[in-house]
Amino acid sequence: MATLSYEERLKWFHEARFGMFIHWGLYSLLGRGEWVMFNEKMKPKDYAKLARRFTAKKFDARAWAGLAAEAGMKYAVLTARHHDGFCLFDSQVSDFTSVKTAARRDFVAEYAAALRETGLRVGIYYSLLDWRFPGYFEPEQNPESAAALVEQAHAQVRELMTNYGKIDVLWYDGDWVAHGQKKLDIAAFWRARELNAMARELQPHILINNRCGVPEDLDTPEQHVTASAAGRGWESCMTIGDASGWGYTRYNPNMKSMPQLVQNLVTAAAGEGNLLLNVGPRPDGTIRPEEVARLKAIGQWLRANGESVYGSQRLFFRNQFTQAAWHLGPWTRKGTAGYLHVFRWPGTEAIIPCVGTPARAASLLASGTPLRVRQEDNGRLVISGLPARPPDSADTVIKVEFEAEPQTMPEPDMAAWLRPEGETARQRGAAR
């Protein structure tokens, strides 16, 4: 198979914009987040007893995939193995798996099949670290354990890349040795380049994230939306609840609202990035109603406004200080169409400064309601005929058709907007 360029491998990801992150494993039984084993310093032999209770009788991969599709997501990433070392897949180098314990099921196989059946791309999360190995925490004192940890990671990544069909995203985590307390060459410790060369040989189309000691394909800002440089693939991973737990947390009152989540998604799209939004299923495999309701609401919004999100391009109308005209909300773009995402409703008229390209028409994207546009000679784009109240409380999208690819108006004279319309700096100086 011919080697694909970075742009070719990234194309579907750039179009997708929205994916589902799924943190689920033994820790879900305790309901105190996915770090419970380490946070409470549970002995591995005691933690392993949870596998006797992990039967997940209501697990339904098709239900997960169906919810993701209804939410407007285009791919998902499942924790095939988290930091506790428990595998949701059939591993020949470990007995600590869902196949060899009470569940007797290969959850990764069911998940991958359900996603493909639903038309979604398949992502696999794999934690390089495993808390059960002393060599992770103190590699100098436990060199054999550290070597065994690395060998396990290579063997299990090979299994995941070999046994589950086409994998679209390999999402590493846990590359920081001793949770970042040991100052060493992370890429060398994990033999990351060798590991990723093997993954790419087995899965030539795959995208690999930057959590293995080398940059690879995708940047992964966590719990915040921060764009990478143009042309670089990136996705912001984020919980629906607060940052205290990605896995099921029984009592977490700090759920983000639907408007917050939509605006995070749109902010990512404005920077040509994705939002990987997490759910933490309950021990039985079901997703809690609070998460389901939010995802369905986002899906409803996307069905009306997805044109402005999927495959979005950057559009910043800049001035010297604000960097972008985000007093209303961010812009996205497709070709000559600009999409203004109004988070803060201005009333019956929206004004955007520093627009250098003529606008031909505007409308409310969801309804198609036409609006009036005019442009003033100092770069102000005025959109009028808006309703007094926002049609959508999360984000009302105004579509603006420009005569060409929209550009910022240069501002060589920052005081120009203070003078009477049509007066130039030269005229002002002559009048003195």
Wavefront OBJ file of the C-alpha trace (Angstrom):
o trace
v 0.000 0.000 0.000
v 1.293 3.444 -0.918
v 2.273 5.648 1.988
v -0.318 8.334 2.650
v 0.712 11.911 3.314
v -0.083 13.559 6.636
v -2.803 15.659 4.968
v -4.400 12.567 3.412
v -4.452 10.678 6.720
v -5.798 13.743 8.518
v -8.612 14.491 6.050
v -11.408 12.526 7.738
v -10.330 13.779 11.165
v -10.412 17.380 9.970
v -13.955 16.862 8.668
v -15.160 15.092 11.827
v -14.765 17.815 14.463
v -16.581 15.826 17.200
v -15.828 12.505 18.872
v -16.761 10.494 21.952
v -14.164 9.618 24.591
v -15.132 6.626 26.754
v -13.447 5.901 30.096
v -14.677 2.581 31.444
v -13.111 -0.234 33.398
v -12.829 -1.832 36.848
v -12.636 1.598 38.471
v -16.230 2.213 37.377
v -17.360 -0.228 40.071
v -16.086 2.079 42.814
v -17.516 5.274 41.313
v -14.603 7.432 42.397
v -12.882 8.065 39.086
v -10.326 6.163 37.041
v -7.365 7.049 39.304
v -8.866 5.413 42.403
v -6.286 2.601 42.576
v -3.383 5.050 42.733
v -5.144 7.816 44.673
v -6.062 5.413 47.464
v -2.858 3.338 47.128
v -4.799 0.093 46.747
v -2.652 -3.028 46.640
v -2.785 -4.646 43.179
v -4.037 -7.932 44.666
v -6.923 -6.119 46.358
v -7.758 -4.055 43.295
v -7.714 -7.194 41.143
v -10.634 -8.605 43.153
v -12.866 -6.072 41.397
v -12.580 -8.182 38.251
v -14.744 -10.831 39.945
v -17.600 -8.304 40.015
v -17.056 -6.696 36.614
v -19.691 -8.494 34.533
v -21.182 -5.465 32.727
v -24.481 -7.234 32.119
v -26.080 -4.233 30.410
v -23.124 -3.394 28.170
v -24.394 -2.714 24.659
v -21.809 -1.408 22.217
v -24.531 -0.657 19.668
v -26.223 1.647 22.189
v -22.948 3.524 22.711
v -22.401 3.843 18.969
v -26.000 4.906 18.389
v -25.755 7.617 21.034
v -22.508 8.914 19.525
v -24.114 9.095 16.092
v -27.214 10.827 17.476
v -24.937 13.380 19.154
v -23.380 14.189 15.772
v -20.072 12.535 16.647
v -18.035 10.944 13.877
v -15.661 8.728 15.873
v -15.020 7.382 19.348
v -12.002 6.481 21.493
v -12.355 3.720 24.126
v -9.969 3.040 27.002
v -8.851 -0.422 25.923
v -6.533 -0.344 28.926
v -6.099 2.389 31.512
v -3.333 2.986 34.074
v -4.596 0.147 36.293
v -3.500 -2.414 33.697
v -6.910 -4.064 33.242
v -7.540 -4.894 29.584
v -10.961 -4.708 27.966
v -9.562 -6.924 25.208
v -8.050 -10.380 24.816
v -4.354 -10.113 25.595
v -1.963 -13.019 25.402
v 0.579 -11.292 27.650
v -1.749 -10.659 30.611
v -4.387 -12.545 32.575
v -5.795 -9.282 33.916
v -8.406 -8.920 31.170
v -12.170 -8.864 30.727
v -11.896 -12.033 28.635
v -10.159 -14.056 31.363
v -12.186 -12.800 34.334
v -15.875 -12.645 35.262
v -17.179 -10.810 32.191
v -15.738 -13.345 29.717
v -16.151 -10.788 26.949
v -13.872 -8.908 24.593
v -15.360 -5.441 24.922
v -12.963 -3.862 22.435
v -14.069 -6.334 19.741
v -17.748 -5.551 20.385
v -17.060 -1.818 20.470
v -15.096 -1.788 17.216
v -17.735 -3.847 15.409
v -20.575 -1.587 16.630
v -18.788 1.609 15.556
v -18.124 0.303 12.077
v -21.715 -0.894 11.786
v -22.861 2.627 12.685
v -20.462 4.313 10.271
v -18.158 5.763 12.930
v -14.357 5.748 12.959
v -12.635 3.549 15.552
v -10.220 4.974 18.115
v -8.300 2.982 20.728
v -6.902 4.502 23.940
v -3.952 2.660 25.439
v -2.119 3.704 28.583
v 1.590 2.973 28.356
v 1.999 3.011 32.106
v 0.766 0.285 34.440
v 0.687 1.058 38.166
v 1.299 -2.610 39.027
v 4.926 -2.342 37.877
v 7.442 -0.920 40.409
v 9.662 -0.115 37.440
v 7.241 2.583 36.343
v 7.764 4.537 39.569
v 11.424 3.736 40.214
v 13.011 2.498 36.983
v 16.592 2.846 38.252
v 15.891 0.651 41.272
v 13.743 -1.830 39.325
v 15.280 -2.133 35.837
v 13.817 -5.584 35.136
v 10.339 -4.401 36.049
v 10.748 -1.293 33.873
v 11.867 -3.439 30.928
v 8.915 -5.794 31.434
v 6.515 -2.814 31.482
v 7.837 -1.583 28.131
v 7.713 -5.067 26.610
v 4.098 -5.413 27.745
v 3.197 -2.094 26.097
v 4.761 -3.129 22.789
v 3.087 -6.531 22.832
v -0.351 -5.159 23.670
v -0.215 -2.353 21.118
v 0.668 -5.011 18.549
v -2.372 -7.038 19.630
v -4.666 -4.022 19.376
v -3.304 -3.081 15.965
v -3.562 -6.673 14.684
v -6.736 -8.237 16.050
v -9.475 -5.607 15.710
v -9.640 -4.600 12.060
v -8.899 -1.103 10.823
v -8.076 1.280 13.687
v -8.290 4.968 12.843
v -6.784 6.561 15.986
v -4.210 5.247 18.454
v -4.597 7.421 21.537
v -1.713 6.954 23.970
v -1.683 8.188 27.535
v 0.554 7.802 30.569
v 3.939 8.354 28.944
v 5.236 10.343 31.924
v 7.406 7.979 33.989
v 6.666 8.164 37.727
v 3.936 10.682 36.884
v 6.541 13.081 35.588
v 8.807 12.929 38.639
v 11.663 11.235 36.773
v 13.626 13.420 34.365
v 14.535 11.089 31.551
v 14.097 10.686 27.804
v 10.485 9.537 27.626
v 10.635 8.521 23.970
v 13.732 6.417 24.640
v 12.199 4.824 27.753
v 9.133 3.595 25.856
v 11.080 2.963 22.609
v 8.347 5.122 21.120
v 9.677 5.431 17.582
v 10.004 1.663 17.300
v 6.525 1.249 18.804
v 4.905 3.687 16.399
v 6.715 2.300 13.368
v 5.197 -1.064 14.219
v 1.722 0.479 14.630
v 2.006 2.233 11.266
v 3.184 -0.905 9.520
v 0.087 -2.723 10.799
v -2.286 0.237 10.330
v -0.969 2.490 7.528
v -3.896 4.930 7.770
v -3.654 5.437 11.522
v -3.417 8.745 13.354
v -1.305 8.716 16.529
v -1.448 11.326 19.266
v 1.415 13.116 20.993
v 1.435 11.284 24.330
v 4.238 8.832 23.699
v 7.309 11.049 23.927
v 7.244 12.142 20.269
v 4.845 14.586 18.557
v 3.353 12.225 15.943
v 0.066 13.405 14.346
v -2.252 14.967 16.913
v -1.958 17.457 19.773
v -4.240 16.796 22.751
v -4.990 19.779 25.002
v -6.828 18.480 28.072
v -9.802 20.227 29.718
v -9.204 23.397 27.714
v -9.589 24.437 24.075
v -6.299 25.709 22.670
v -5.655 25.647 18.938
v -2.455 24.289 17.432
v -0.676 25.903 14.502
v -2.521 25.895 11.192
v -2.187 22.548 9.421
v -1.558 20.581 12.616
v -4.170 18.055 13.756
v -5.468 18.587 17.285
v -8.379 17.763 19.538
v -9.364 19.032 22.946
v -10.331 16.177 25.278
v -12.823 17.209 27.931
v -15.177 15.784 30.541
v -18.866 16.613 30.770
v -18.439 16.839 34.533
v -15.525 18.505 36.293
v -11.913 17.443 35.898
v -11.827 15.237 38.991
v -12.759 12.106 37.106
v -13.003 10.759 33.561
v -14.271 7.386 34.677
v -17.636 7.006 36.398
v -17.869 9.302 39.415
v -21.028 8.553 41.345
v -21.395 11.991 42.946
v -20.280 14.755 40.599
v -22.677 17.709 40.649
v -20.531 19.905 38.381
v -21.926 18.914 35.001
v -21.304 21.370 32.175
v -24.447 22.787 30.593
v -25.426 22.101 27.009
v -24.538 25.710 25.959
v -21.073 25.313 27.522
v -20.471 22.080 25.640
v -21.707 23.448 22.304
v -19.540 26.525 22.710
v -16.482 24.386 23.503
v -17.155 22.374 20.351
v -17.549 25.514 18.244
v -14.419 27.099 19.725
v -12.458 23.989 18.744
v -13.950 24.061 15.240
v -13.008 27.751 14.916
v -9.381 26.729 15.413
v -9.691 23.807 12.947
v -9.645 21.319 15.817
v -11.894 18.673 17.313
v -13.671 18.171 20.621
v -13.298 14.687 22.114
v -16.050 14.740 24.725
v -15.942 12.117 27.459
v -18.564 9.875 28.972
v -17.927 7.626 31.963
v -20.322 4.674 31.746
v -21.613 3.043 34.909
v -20.245 -0.378 35.935
v -23.049 -2.189 34.114
v -22.087 -0.485 30.853
v -24.931 2.030 30.661
v -24.368 5.756 30.237
v -26.001 7.964 32.844
v -29.072 10.010 31.842
v -27.379 13.369 32.541
v -24.731 12.622 29.899
v -27.215 11.116 27.449
v -29.475 14.189 27.621
v -26.608 16.579 26.905
v -25.295 14.541 24.001
v -28.724 14.307 22.399
v -29.195 18.081 22.769
v -25.837 18.728 21.078
v -26.893 16.398 18.277
v -30.112 18.335 17.796
v -28.133 21.585 17.566
v -25.724 20.051 15.052
v -28.528 18.815 12.826
v -29.537 22.458 12.358
v -26.054 24.013 12.399
v -23.578 21.292 11.481
v -22.753 22.996 8.185
v -20.809 25.556 10.216
v -18.819 22.931 12.163
v -17.920 19.858 10.122
v -14.822 20.484 8.004
v -14.614 24.058 9.281
v -11.793 26.429 8.378
v -10.308 29.321 10.323
v -11.599 32.860 9.997
v -10.325 35.644 12.243
v -11.276 39.272 11.711
v -8.373 40.763 13.603
v -7.466 44.110 15.029
v -4.391 45.114 16.955
v -5.581 44.268 20.446
v -8.479 41.817 20.510
v -6.849 39.421 18.008
v -10.338 38.471 16.790
v -13.781 39.997 16.780
v -15.052 37.602 19.430
v -17.175 40.101 21.326
v -20.132 38.162 19.870
v -18.505 34.767 19.408
v -16.078 32.984 17.063
v -16.260 32.560 13.305
v -15.849 29.424 11.242
v -15.547 29.310 7.453
v -16.065 27.106 4.407
v -14.765 28.636 1.200
v -16.372 32.058 0.786
v -19.031 31.463 3.456
v -18.394 32.737 6.970
v -20.354 31.522 9.989
v -20.642 33.838 12.964
v -21.406 31.871 16.130
v -23.206 34.285 18.409
v -22.686 33.303 22.043
v -23.606 36.778 23.357
v -26.680 38.082 21.577
v -26.400 41.767 20.547
v -30.076 42.487 19.918
v -31.429 43.429 16.489
v -28.070 44.400 14.975
v -24.650 42.720 14.970
v -21.537 44.731 14.107
v -18.213 43.177 13.198
v -15.190 45.472 12.664
v -12.182 45.023 10.415
v -13.909 43.047 7.662
v -11.987 43.548 4.433
v -14.112 41.497 2.009
v -17.533 42.617 0.714
v -20.488 40.624 2.028
v -23.250 39.702 -0.431
v -25.910 38.235 1.882
v -26.596 36.926 5.369
v -29.129 34.611 6.991
v -29.838 32.674 10.161
v -28.336 29.262 9.394
v -30.860 27.110 11.264
v -33.984 28.675 9.759
v -32.710 30.267 6.547
v -34.267 33.605 7.575
v -32.650 36.337 5.431
v -30.922 39.270 7.095
v -29.706 42.652 5.829
v -26.024 43.502 5.446
v -24.150 46.715 4.787
v -20.504 47.667 5.039
v -19.016 50.960 6.032
v -15.776 52.311 4.668
v -13.895 51.716 7.911
v -14.402 47.948 7.712
v -17.502 47.646 9.851
v -19.849 44.883 8.719
v -23.381 45.605 9.975
v -25.912 42.759 10.036
v -29.450 43.903 10.797
v -32.953 42.457 10.943
v -32.082 40.117 13.807
v -34.742 39.143 16.336
v -34.545 40.935 19.662
v -33.848 37.690 21.524
v -31.520 34.866 20.499
v -33.278 32.080 18.575
v -30.877 29.554 20.149
v -29.694 30.003 23.726
v -26.502 27.990 23.150
v -25.270 29.450 19.861
v -27.208 31.153 17.067
v -25.281 30.890 13.798
v -25.382 33.678 11.205
v -24.216 32.616 7.755
v -22.564 35.372 5.718
v -21.856 34.940 2.008
v -18.786 36.925 0.924
v -17.695 37.846 -2.596
v -14.407 36.026 -2.050
v -12.591 34.232 0.743
v -13.136 36.625 3.654
v -10.098 38.553 4.838
v -9.299 40.954 7.629
v -9.100 44.643 6.690
v -5.578 45.956 7.343
v -5.459 48.686 9.968
v -2.336 50.790 9.272
v -3.980 53.803 10.922
v -5.467 52.654 14.206
v -7.155 56.030 14.765
v -9.074 55.960 11.473
v -12.324 54.882 13.108
v -12.336 58.036 15.278
v -12.524 60.468 12.329
v -15.511 61.479 10.200
v -16.406 58.923 7.576
v -14.365 59.377 4.394
v -11.714 61.641 5.945
v -8.174 60.379 5.452
v -5.176 60.902 7.702
v -3.611 63.183 4.999
v -6.723 65.388 4.911
v -6.734 65.589 8.697
v -3.062 66.643 8.743
v -3.635 69.308 6.053
v -6.427 70.854 8.096
v -4.134 71.558 11.077
l 1 2 3 4 5 6 7 8 9 10 11 12 13 14 15 16 17 18 19 20 21 22 23 24 25 26 27 28 29 30 31 32 33 34 35 36 37 38 39 40 41 42 43 44 45 46 47 48 49 50 51 52 53 54 55 56 57 58 59 60 61 62 63 64 65 66 67 68 69 70 71 72 73 74 75 76 77 78 79 80 81 82 83 84 85 86 87 88 89 90 91 92 93 94 95 96 97 98 99 100 101 102 103 104 105 106 107 108 109 110 111 112 113 114 115 116 117 118 119 120 121 122 123 124 125 126 127 128 129 130 131 132 133 134 135 136 137 138 139 140 141 142 143 144 145 146 147 148 149 150 151 152 153 154 155 156 157 158 159 160 161 162 163 164 165 166 167 168 169 170 171 172 173 174 175 176 177 178 179 180 181 182 183 184 185 186 187 188 189 190 191 192 193 194 195 196 197 198 199 200 201 202 203 204 205 206 207 208 209 210 211 212 213 214 215 216 217 218 219 220 221 222 223 224 225 226 227 228 229 230 231 232 233 234 235 236 237 238 239 240 241 242 243 244 245 246 247 248 249 250 251 252 253 254 255 256 257 258 259 260 261 262 263 264 265 266 267 268 269 270 271 272 273 274 275 276 277 278 279 280 281 282 283 284 285 286 287 288 289 290 291 292 293 294 295 296 297 298 299 300 301 302 303 304 305 306 307 308 309 310 311 312 313 314 315 316 317 318 319 320 321 322 323 324 325 326 327 328 329 330 331 332 333 334 335 336 337 338 339 340 341 342 343 344 345 346 347 348 349 350 351 352 353 354 355 356 357 358 359 360 361 362 363 364 365 366 367 368 369 370 371 372 373 374 375 376 377 378 379 380 381 382 383 384 385 386 387 388 389 390 391 392 393 394 395 396 397 398 399 400 401 402 403 404 405 406 407 408 409 410 411 412 413 414 415 416 417 418 419 420 421 422 423 424 425 426 427 428 429 430 431 432
